[in-house]
Structure formats: structure tokens, C-alpha cells
Amino acid sequence: MTAPLLAPVAKSLVVARSVDDAFRLYTQDIAKWWPTRTHSLGGDKVAAVVMEGRIGGRIFERWQSGSEKLWGTILAWDAPQRVVHTWHVATDPEHSSEIELRFVALGANRTRVTLEQRNWERMSGERAADIRGNYNSGWESVFIGTFGGYAGQGRDT
């Protein structure tokens, strides 16, 4: 008997930026907005967060000591409309979820950014539902609050 599929976590916001700017702010500027004090492996040890902009590129945190902690790997890089990557912070890559970000122009300086995290079944059995719940609330803070604030979240009208 296979485990039931857990629904993806989906979050969406509108930023007062062009598609190119929104994509750049999310990917290249991740170190400027990601809240490493509360959402990282190293906390105060973290010197940077890096997203290497290419298929096969890594997403990782670099500590002040120079050591690196892998968060995920880029699976699709369709700048500036889409990026897909694995996500396995604090677990091994075999138990990774997958995150897809889409950037859709709503006008010259308005972009809808949508985040979907899926493949919860790859995670640790019965804990997958709890982990999904934690990420659902975590993305409210990190994606909606922190990234949205950094990128200039606009009204969704």
C-alpha cells in the first residue's frame, strides 16, 4: 500500500518589480534577504547564502569559517520565468522535496511570484506531514514576509 500524496505547499505574492528584477532579487540577492539567524543551519555562523544560477548549481550557506552546508541543487533554470530545485536542508538529498518558483509579469513593474514545494513523500515517513506543516508556516515568514518585503510586495489587485 502506497502512502497518500501530501498536497504541495503553495504561496504567491505580487511584487512591484519587473520579472527580470524579481527573478534577480530572489536568486542572485538571496544572501541579502534570507533570514539566516532563524532559518539556516549555522545561525550566527552564516556569512552568505548562495544560489548558483545554472542547472546543477548548488544552493548553500557558507559559514564564516569557509565551510559550506548544502540546501539543494538546481534542476531547471529558465531565467527569468522559472527555477526548480531540490530542497533538503538538514536532511540528506535522497529525502529532498522540490521547490518550483514561477515569475509572471502582470505589467511593466508588477510580477506575480509563486512558490510551490512538493514531493513530501520523499521525506521521513509519517513525519512528512509534520515537516510539510512547518514549511507551510515557514514560507509565510520567509517568502511572503521577508522576500516580499525585500522585493517591494505590491497589492494583489
C-alpha positions, 0 to 999 in steps of 0.5 A, spaced: 500 500 500 502 506 497 502 512 502 497 518 500 500 524 496 501 530 501 498 536 497 504 541 495 505 547 499 503 553 495 504 561 496 504 567 491 505 574 492 505 580 487 511 584 487 512 591 484 518 589 480 519 587 473 520 579 472 527 580 470 528 584 477 524 579 481 527 573 478 534 577 480 532 579 487 530 572 489 536 568 486 542 572 485 540 577 492 538 571 496 544 572 501 541 579 502 534 577 504 534 570 507 533 570 514 539 566 516 539 567 524 532 563 524 532 559 518 539 556 516 543 551 519 549 555 522 545 561 525 550 566 527 555 562 523 552 564 516 556 569 512 552 568 505 547 564 502 548 562 495 544 560 489 548 558 483 544 560 477 545 554 472 542 547 472 546 543 477 548 549 481 548 548 488 544 552 493 548 553 500 550 557 506 557 558 507 559 559 514 564 564 516 569 559 517 569 557 509 565 551 510 559 550 506 552 546 508 548 544 502 540 546 501 539 543 494 541 543 487 538 546 481 534 542 476 531 547 471 533 554 470 529 558 465 531 565 467 527 569 468 520 565 468 522 559 472 527 555 477 526 548 480 530 545 485 531 540 490 530 542 497 533 538 503 536 542 508 538 538 514 536 532 511 540 528 506 538 529 498 535 522 497 529 525 502 529 532 498 522 535 496 522 540 490 521 547 490 518 550 483 518 558 483 514 561 477 515 569 475 509 572 471 509 579 469 502 582 470 505 589 467 511 593 466 513 593 474 508 588 477 510 580 477 506 575 480 511 570 484 509 563 486 512 558 490 510 551 490 514 545 494 512 538 493 514 531 493 513 530 501 513 523 500 520 523 499 521 525 506 521 521 513 515 517 513 509 519 517 513 525 519 512 528 512 506 531 514 509 534 520 515 537 516 510 539 510 506 543 516 512 547 518 514 549 511 507 551 510 508 556 516 515 557 514 514 560 507 509 565 510 515 568 514 520 567 509 517 568 502 511 572 503 514 576 509 521 577 508 522 576 500 516 580 499 518 585 503 525 585 500 522 585 493 517 591 494 510 586 495 505 590 491 497 589 492 494 583 489 489 587 485 
